[in-house]
Amino acid sequence: MSQFVPQDICASSASWEGVPNYGLALECDEDTRAAIANLLAAQPDGLRSLNPTMYQPLRFRPFAVSIVAKAPTPAESGDGQLSGWAQAWMKRMVAIRNPADLSPPLALPLVRVVGHDWLVSWAWLEVASGRNVLVYMGEVRVGDTRTVLGAYKVLTLIQRLAHWATVNFRAWFDDVLTC
């Protein structure tokens, strides 16, 4: 999967922090699992995964929401981990899709937990000068775990992201499988 590691973000694949700490991945029915297996069977041996990782629990489950948790220190912001994963995931989606399908992958929500604070941003691909460019929408603090109100905001965020994953992301992913 090293060809999906973003070389323009990190100096080398060895420095990439890799898979998010947590996330929301779709649970697929038997028909969808069979379609995924058929899609991946056409891929080269080391690339038989939906996601830019060969980690077995994530190979056949569409990863919709990425969550990184870090201590509140500048050295561990989680920015590189999220941006690297988003770029690698987008490249992976472009690589496995039908070449006739020119629509870009869906925008991905990226959640960063720093200490008690929960922040969300979005990443998507745009075509600029004939190549795909990863674009980020600014980070917004949505809640925290310091207060009951902050925790309810975090719970609401997770519920809304889960709804988005099961409705919007699933519909987009089903289109990927049928194109």
URDA-V269931 format. One record per residue. N is the residue number from 1. RES is the residue in one small letter. PHI is phi in whole degrees, -180 to 180 (* if undefined). Layout:
{{N,RES,PHI} {N,RES,PHI}}
This chain:
{{1,m,*} {2,s,-62} {3,q,-69} {4,f,-96} {5,v,-70} {6,p,-72} {7,q,-72} {8,d,-82} {9,i,-96} {10,c,-117} {11,a,-64} {12,s,-152} {13,s,-64} {14,a,-68} {15,s,-90} {16,w,-70} {17,e,-74} {18,g,87} {19,v,-62} {20,p,-59} {21,n,-68} {22,y,-141} {23,g,178} {24,l,-115} {25,a,-119} {26,l,-74} {27,e,-93} {28,c,-106} {29,d,-78} {30,e,-62} {31,d,-64} {32,t,-67} {33,r,-60} {34,a,-65} {35,a,-64} {36,i,-64} {37,a,-60} {38,n,-65} {39,l,-61} {40,l,-76} {41,a,-63} {42,a,-80} {43,q,-85} {44,p,-59} {45,d,-51} {46,g,-81} {47,l,-120} {48,r,-85} {49,s,-152} {50,l,-68} {51,n,-104} {52,p,-79} {53,t,-155} {54,m,-98} {55,y,-61} {56,q,-51} {57,p,-63} {58,l,-107} {59,r,-63} {60,f,-116} {61,r,-119} {62,p,-62} {63,f,-90} {64,a,-95} {65,v,-129} {66,s,-103} {67,i,-131} {68,v,-119} {69,a,-113} {70,k,-138} {71,a,-70} {72,p,-77} {73,t,-126} {74,p,-60} {75,a,-69} {76,e,-125} {77,s,-76} {78,g,86} {79,d,-59} {80,g,-64} {81,q,-65} {82,l,-69} {83,s,-67} {84,g,-64} {85,w,-64} {86,a,-61} {87,q,-67} {88,a,-65} {89,w,-65} {90,m,-62} {91,k,-61} {92,r,-65} {93,m,-63} {94,v,-63} {95,a,-70} {96,i,-91} {97,r,-78} {98,n,-62} {99,p,-58} {100,a,-73} {101,d,-84} {102,l,-93} {103,s,-70} {104,p,-73} {105,p,-59} {106,l,-62} {107,a,-65} {108,l,-106} {109,p,-79} {110,l,-122} {111,v,-111} {112,r,-121} {113,v,-108} {114,v,-120} {115,g,63} {116,h,-92} {117,d,-88} {118,w,-109} {119,l,-125} {120,v,-128} {121,s,-141} {122,w,-131} {123,a,-131} {124,w,-152} {125,l,-98} {126,e,-130} {127,v,-92} {128,a,-137} {129,s,53} {130,g,78} {131,r,-136} {132,n,-77} {133,v,-124} {134,l,-81} {135,v,-118} {136,y,-117} {137,m,-95} {138,g,-49} {139,e,-77} {140,v,-125} {141,r,-78} {142,v,-110} {143,g,175} {144,d,-155} {145,t,-111} {146,r,-83} {147,t,-130} {148,v,-64} {149,l,-60} {150,g,-61} {151,a,-67} {152,y,-65} {153,k,-65} {154,v,-63} {155,l,-59} {156,t,-63} {157,l,-57} {158,i,-63} {159,q,-63} {160,r,-68} {161,l,-67} {162,a,-64} {163,h,-64} {164,w,-58} {165,a,-64} {166,t,-80} {167,v,-105} {168,n,-69} {169,f,-64} {170,r,-61} {171,a,-62} {172,w,-63} {173,f,-65} {174,d,-60} {175,d,-65} {176,v,-59} {177,l,-71} {178,t,-95} {179,c,-77}}
